[in-house]
Amino acid sequence: MPQGTMPKRLAKVAPPDRFRASRSDTASSGRASSGRASSGRASSGRASSGRPSTLVKTARSVARATAAVMAVVVFLAAGLSTASAQWVPTKPVDFIVMAGKGGGADQATRFLISVIEKNNLAPVKFEVVNMPADSGAEALATLKKRAGDPHVLMFTLNSFYTTPLERPQIAVDIAQFSPVARMAEDVFALWVHSDRNDIVTIEDFVKAAKAKGKAWIMAGTGKGAEDNLLTDFLNAQYGLEMTYQSYGGGGEVAKLLAEKKADSTVNNPSEQKEFFPKGVTKPILTFTPGRLSLYPAQPTLRETGMDFIYKMQRSVVGAPGLKSEQAAYWQALFRTLHASPEWKKYAADNSLAGDFLTGPNLTSYWVAEREKHLRWKTALDLMRP
């Protein structure tokens, strides 16, 4: 009922003209002049006794009924307002990272939390929980178990696709997770120690790796994940026999290369920023469409004649079964973060790119990327001797 309708109708409820005229006629009628007006019956005051007429009683009844209805309307409106109020988190949020400390996913997660806290964008604290075990299988299983819990998030990489494919026993369907935000896509480069003066080009790399055979160690994050797939790709395309060794996170992998405990890596730029500026490590090429502004002298693999590009998602995932208002809160928060000057600078500094995705579009992206990784994995399996 539109506000103001009933009071407007009530204002029109008044004795009609014929009622007022009849009272006037009674006061001035011949019966009054005959002396009845001064008789005892007249003095009893029927006309002036104050007893309400039928129409007056009706008006008062309508007023009381109207007031009662309006009270109910106000009460219901207050209830609806409360029910539709925006959901907000009420306790600390576990922010799971399906990789170890120091890697690109861990760094991005901690940076996003710092921006949230700096700008008071959320009423609660966030706790980073690194879960690199079994290439992120532990993280995926944990998020699945916390279905319907809006106080847990997960920052993902491409093991989000590859780990369920490699480990079907965990029974995780990534399409069931709540799609919060794709913040960016990350890139890869092929890295060696800067002391390897004999390695400047991809041809130099292939020659050195072939000479060392299976003793050449390529360190990476996760078994069957993106680093493993890139190693298998290089082995298959260039006839190499590099041995892939899996570790918990990109930070640990970068350190192994810096300490010469590995021969090469395929780290993201953010993971090598502790060592590359100091001249400890160097990229040979990138798996990108064009050269990166961070390494303008390094060619892309495409430039060498191998038309191959590989990117990795940097996305935020919610537990399965979130209510629409809960998912909407997190989606709005990370949309704000994506548009912030802090994130734009972070992305530029670490060669991150890509549009913001959320909701059904993000789920569709996940499903498509899972299919690509399945086809790629199948092809690599067929190419192995």
FENGI-V14974 format. One record per residue. N is the residue number from 1. D_LAST is the distance of its C-alpha to the last C-alpha in whole Angstrom. Layout:
((N/D_LAST) (N/D_LAST))
This chain:
((1/76) (2/76) (3/78) (4/82) (5/82) (6/84) (7/87) (8/88) (9/89) (10/91) (11/92) (12/94) (13/95) (14/99) (15/102) (16/103) (17/106) (18/108) (19/108) (20/109) (21/112) (22/113) (23/113) (24/115) (25/118) (26/118) (27/120) (28/122) (29/123) (30/127) (31/126) (32/126) (33/129) (34/131) (35/130) (36/127) (37/125) (38/128) (39/128) (40/127) (41/124) (42/123) (43/123) (44/121) (45/118) (46/116) (47/115) (48/115) (49/114) (50/110) (51/109) (52/106) (53/106) (54/103) (55/101) (56/101) (57/100) (58/97) (59/96) (60/96) (61/94) (62/91) (63/91) (64/90) (65/88) (66/86) (67/86) (68/84) (69/82) (70/81) (71/80) (72/78) (73/76) (74/76) (75/75) (76/72) (77/71) (78/70) (79/68) (80/66) (81/66) (82/65) (83/62) (84/61) (85/61) (86/57) (87/55) (88/54) (89/53) (90/55) (91/53) (92/50) (93/47) (94/44) (95/41) (96/38) (97/35) (98/32) (99/31) (100/32) (101/35) (102/35) (103/32) (104/33) (105/33) (106/36) (107/38) (108/38) (109/39) (110/42) (111/43) (112/44) (113/46) (114/48) (115/49) (116/50) (117/52) (118/53) (119/55) (120/55) (121/53) (122/53) (123/56) (124/53) (125/51) (126/47) (127/45) (128/42) (129/39) (130/36) (131/34) (132/30) (133/29) (134/26) (135/25) (136/28) (137/28) (138/32) (139/33) (140/32) (141/34) (142/37) (143/37) (144/37) (145/39) (146/42) (147/42) (148/46) (149/46) (150/47) (151/47) (152/43) (153/41) (154/37) (155/36) (156/32) (157/29) (158/26) (159/25) (160/28) (161/25) (162/22) (163/23) (164/25) (165/22) (166/20) (167/23) (168/25) (169/27) (170/29) (171/30) (172/31) (173/31) (174/32) (175/34) (176/37) (177/37) (178/40) (179/39) (180/41) (181/40) (182/37) (183/38) (184/36) (185/32) (186/31) (187/29) (188/26) (189/26) (190/24) (191/26) (192/26) (193/29) (194/32) (195/33) (196/29) (197/32) (198/29) (199/27) (200/29) (201/26) (202/23) (203/22) (204/24) (205/21) (206/18) (207/20) (208/21) (209/18) (210/16) (211/19) (212/19) (213/15) (214/14) (215/18) (216/18) (217/19) (218/19) (219/22) (220/22) (221/24) (222/23) (223/19) (224/18) (225/20) (226/21) (227/20) (228/17) (229/16) (230/17) (231/15) (232/12) (233/13) (234/14) (235/11) (236/9) (237/12) (238/13) (239/10) (240/11) (241/11) (242/14) (243/15) (244/16) (245/19) (246/21) (247/25) (248/28) (249/29) (250/29) (251/32) (252/31) (253/27) (254/30) (255/32) (256/29) (257/28) (258/32) (259/32) (260/29) (261/27) (262/24) (263/23) (264/23) (265/23) (266/23) (267/27) (268/29) (269/32) (270/34) (271/32) (272/33) (273/36) (274/38) (275/36) (276/35) (277/39) (278/40) (279/37) (280/35) (281/32) (282/31) (283/29) (284/27) (285/26) (286/26) (287/25) (288/28) (289/30) (290/32) (291/33) (292/34) (293/38) (294/37) (295/35) (296/36) (297/35) (298/31) (299/30) (300/27) (301/24) (302/25) (303/28) (304/25) (305/24) (306/21) (307/23) (308/22) (309/24) (310/24) (311/27) (312/27) (313/30) (314/33) (315/35) (316/38) (317/38) (318/40) (319/40) (320/40) (321/44) (322/46) (323/49) (324/49) (325/52) (326/50) (327/47) (328/49) (329/50) (330/47) (331/46) (332/49) (333/49) (334/45) (335/46) (336/49) (337/47) (338/44) (339/48) (340/49) (341/49) (342/48) (343/44) (344/45) (345/45) (346/42) (347/40) (348/41) (349/40) (350/37) (351/36) (352/36) (353/36) (354/37) (355/39) (356/41) (357/39) (358/41) (359/42) (360/40) (361/39) (362/37) (363/36) (364/34) (365/33) (366/31) (367/30) (368/29) (369/26) (370/25) (371/24) (372/22) (373/20) (374/19) (375/18) (376/16) (377/15) (378/14) (379/12) (380/10) (381/9) (382/8) (383/6) (384/4) (385/0))
